[in-house]
Amino acid sequence: AKAMEEKKADDIIIMKMNDIMVETDYFVIGDCSSFTQMRAVSSSVLEGLEQLGVTPRGQEGRNDSQWMLLDYGDVIVHIFLDSEREYYNLEKLWADAEKIPF
């Protein structure tokens, strides 16, 4: 979340998922106003966690996608364009998850 904030991602939230799904413990969600900002935010997350010795299990949507996903196992990072975040509305889809404001 801090790496996302450094690149000015908007409306960053953390959702505690471990009581709802077995695949991950947390979602970290933020949105951006452009593809350029999305790439900067994802690079910031990747580089920040790499410095801590953490590498992603997988990545989706890295090439001009409107939704990027970085899978770190226990933590899944979702980076959206503003309109896509509103469309997919993960907060509503997983409404039972505890929301941890950042």
Steps between C-alpha positions, in 0.01 A plus 500: 500500500787738577662427163168579332466821696849613395380508138177678592253213458153605616257353753737233630334244723601172653242223528550214744402192299619204708158445661333497157736315267785255537709626206623821662497695825481857367402704196671836457301713255571838346413688186677728256401759243719376212688200360826682569413539866390135520839387366678728748292366791556136403874561457511664841329199662719248315823686582405569862417139574800373304723705731342303786576173322138438399421407141155463348355160419332652199405818320205578276416801287843662472468620137249785468236317697245689704549266797835369621530222753815410691470167682723463804314201641386635836447844344340583166556854370233642265583816304211639296427787269234709677212387275592131521513505877152643508379242246642193679433640848697238696403673821134419433573152360689413819282712730544256790873569514632727770618826343818647640533864387844610400 
